Amino acid sequence: MNGHRTAVGRVILGSAVAIAVHGLLLRPHLLTWGATRGEAERAYPGDELVPDANSMSTMASTLPGPPAKVWPWLAQMGHDRAGWYSWDWLDNGGRPSADRLVPWWQHPAVGQRLNSTSGGRSWFTVAELVPERTLVLRADLRLPSGRPFDPAEGPAPRAFVSSIWSFHLEPADAGTRLVVRTRGRSRPRLLTGPLDLLFWEPAHLVMQTRQFHNLRARVRPAR
């Protein structure tokens, strides 16, 4: 019995050390992948939509084309549109994201819904938009159903997540510096806090870096 308790204690201690190392050493770097210190500390349009955020990330990449070449790919994002240019089998129902620009998807508007799942069960809302410079997408979801709610219609549900996913473009020599900021507020934190740490933050890193990779390939001039 004592040996069993000792083994359990070692597992608990090891897990606690691993979480502490991740939280103190690795997590800050994962949440600012590719971003400079200045980019990570800067305020961006859309931040004000989640003023009391309890989670945030800032990731960045340099794309091989000016903002005028990058923007059309961002403008046509959405499920049942061009996709999200990430791991399509995870976030686009297995349908390949577009590898060409589609004219009728080039005019997103503030207030427009961009479906995030098939059938329009949930969506992002275009919250702010400045062509070739800023695109802010917002989602407000009930937990655990994932169904959207409108925060303007009354108090938030007992369990929810409100978040923004914002894209900011700046010229960088002959290319574009693309900075992607997320901010989220959720409750109950006893549940959503560990989920952020152990699942959502690593998942966002995987998906966001893949999106950077695929956008880079689409923007790169043909040889």
C-alpha positions in Angstrom: 0.0 0.0 0.0 2.8 2.4 0.9 4.5 1.6 -2.4 1.3 2.4 -4.3 0.9 5.7 -2.5 4.5 6.5 -3.2 4.1 5.8 -6.9 0.9 7.9 -7.0 2.7 10.7 -5.3 5.5 10.6 -7.8 3.0 10.8 -10.7 1.3 13.8 -9.1 4.6 15.5 -8.4 5.9 14.8 -11.9 2.7 16.1 -13.4 2.8 19.3 -11.3 6.5 19.9 -12.3 5.6 19.4 -16.0 2.7 21.8 -15.8 4.9 24.4 -14.0 7.7 24.1 -16.5 5.2 24.4 -19.4 3.5 27.4 -17.8 6.6 29.3 -16.8 9.0 28.5 -19.6 7.3 27.1 -22.7 3.9 28.6 -22.7 5.0 32.3 -23.1 7.0 31.3 -26.2 4.2 29.2 -27.7 1.7 32.1 -27.2 4.0 34.5 -29.1 5.3 32.2 -31.8 7.0 34.2 -34.5 6.2 37.6 -33.0 8.6 40.2 -31.8 8.4 41.5 -28.3 7.0 44.8 -29.6 4.4 43.0 -31.6 3.3 40.9 -28.6 3.1 43.9 -26.3 1.3 46.2 -28.7 -2.5 46.9 -28.7 -4.3 46.1 -31.9 -7.8 46.9 -33.3 -10.3 44.5 -31.9 -8.6 44.1 -28.5 -11.3 46.4 -27.0 -14.0 43.9 -27.9 -12.7 41.5 -25.1 -11.4 44.0 -22.6 -11.3 41.6 -19.6 -9.6 38.7 -21.5 -8.3 35.8 -19.5 -6.4 34.3 -22.5 -4.4 35.9 -25.3 -1.9 35.0 -28.0 0.0 37.0 -30.6 1.7 35.1 -33.5 3.3 36.5 -36.6 4.9 35.6 -39.9 6.4 37.5 -42.9 4.7 36.7 -46.1 6.4 37.1 -49.5 4.1 39.7 -51.0 2.6 43.2 -50.2 -0.6 43.6 -48.2 -2.5 44.0 -51.5 -1.6 40.4 -52.4 -2.3 39.0 -49.0 -5.6 40.6 -48.2 -7.7 38.8 -50.9 -6.8 35.5 -49.4 -8.0 36.6 -45.9 -11.1 38.3 -47.3 -12.4 35.0 -48.7 -11.9 32.9 -45.6 -14.8 30.9 -44.1 -16.3 27.5 -44.1 -18.3 27.0 -47.3 -16.1 29.7 -48.8 -12.4 29.5 -49.3 -11.7 27.6 -46.0 -9.1 28.6 -43.4 -5.9 27.5 -45.1 -5.0 25.4 -42.1 -5.4 21.6 -41.5 -8.5 21.2 -43.6 -9.4 17.8 -42.1 -9.7 19.5 -38.7 -11.4 22.8 -39.5 -12.9 22.6 -43.0 -14.7 19.3 -43.0 -11.9 17.7 -45.0 -12.6 20.0 -48.0 -9.4 21.5 -49.3 -9.0 25.3 -48.8 -9.1 27.3 -52.0 -5.9 27.7 -53.9 -7.2 30.5 -56.1 -8.9 33.8 -55.5 -12.7 33.9 -56.0 -14.1 37.3 -57.0 -17.5 36.9 -55.3 -15.9 36.2 -51.9 -13.8 39.4 -52.0 -16.1 41.8 -50.2 -16.6 40.9 -46.6 -18.6 43.4 -44.5 -18.8 44.3 -40.9 -21.6 42.3 -39.3 -21.3 39.5 -41.9 -21.4 35.9 -40.6 -18.6 33.6 -41.7 -19.6 30.0 -40.9 -17.1 28.1 -38.8 -18.8 24.7 -39.2 -20.8 23.0 -41.9 -24.5 23.9 -42.0 -23.9 27.3 -40.3 -24.3 25.8 -36.8 -21.7 28.2 -35.5 -19.9 31.2 -37.0 -17.6 34.1 -36.7 -18.9 37.6 -37.1 -16.8 40.2 -39.0 -16.4 42.8 -36.2 -13.9 45.2 -37.7 -12.5 45.6 -41.2 -10.0 47.9 -42.9 -9.1 46.4 -46.3 -5.5 45.4 -46.7 -4.9 46.3 -43.0 -7.2 44.7 -40.4 -9.7 41.9 -40.2 -11.3 41.1 -36.8 -13.5 38.1 -36.4 -15.6 37.5 -33.3 -17.3 34.5 -31.8 -19.5 34.2 -28.7 -20.4 30.6 -27.9 -22.4 28.8 -25.2 -20.7 25.9 -23.5 -20.8 23.0 -23.9 -23.1 23.2 -27.0 -21.0 25.6 -29.0 -24.1 27.4 -30.1 -23.7 31.2 -30.7 -25.3 33.8 -28.5 -25.5 37.6 -28.9 -23.9 39.5 -26.0 -25.9 42.6 -26.9 -29.2 40.8 -26.1 -28.5 40.3 -22.4 -26.2 38.8 -19.8 -23.8 36.1 -20.9 -24.7 32.4 -20.2 -23.4 30.7 -17.1 -20.9 28.8 -19.3 -19.5 30.5 -22.4 -16.5 31.7 -24.4 -16.2 35.0 -26.1 -13.2 35.5 -28.4 -11.7 37.4 -31.2 -9.3 36.2 -34.0 -7.8 39.2 -35.6 -5.4 39.7 -38.6 -3.2 42.7 -39.0 -1.1 43.5 -42.1 1.8 45.8 -42.3 4.3 46.3 -45.2 7.7 44.8 -44.6 10.2 45.5 -47.3 8.7 43.7 -50.4 6.5 41.5 -48.2 3.9 41.7 -45.5 4.1 41.3 -41.8 1.0 39.4 -40.7 0.3 39.5 -37.0 -2.5 37.4 -35.6 -4.0 38.2 -32.2 -6.4 36.2 -30.2 -8.2 37.3 -27.0 -10.7 35.3 -25.1 -12.9 35.4 -22.0 -14.6 32.3 -20.7 -16.3 30.8 -17.7 -16.3 28.8 -15.5 -12.6 29.2 -15.3 -12.3 26.1 -13.2 -13.1 24.2 -16.4 -12.0 26.5 -19.2 -8.7 27.5 -17.7 -7.2 23.9 -17.8 -8.8 23.4 -21.3 -7.0 26.6 -22.5 -3.7 25.4 -21.1 -3.8 21.8 -22.2 -5.9 21.8 -25.4 -6.9 25.1 -27.0 -3.6 26.9 -26.8 -1.6 24.0 -28.3 -4.3 23.5 -30.9 -4.2 27.1 -31.9 -0.4 27.0 -32.3 -0.7 24.0 -34.6 -3.5 25.5 -36.7 -2.1 29.0 -36.9 1.4 28.0 -37.9 -0.2 25.8 -40.6 -2.2 28.7 -41.8 0.9 30.9 -42.0 2.6 28.1 -44.1 -0.2 27.8 -46.5 -0.8 31.5 -46.9 2.9 31.9 -47.6 2.7 29.3 -50.4 -0.3 31.0 -51.9 1.1 34.5 -51.8 4.5 33.5 -53.1 5.0 34.8 -56.7 4.9 32.0 -59.3 8.3 31.2 -60.8 
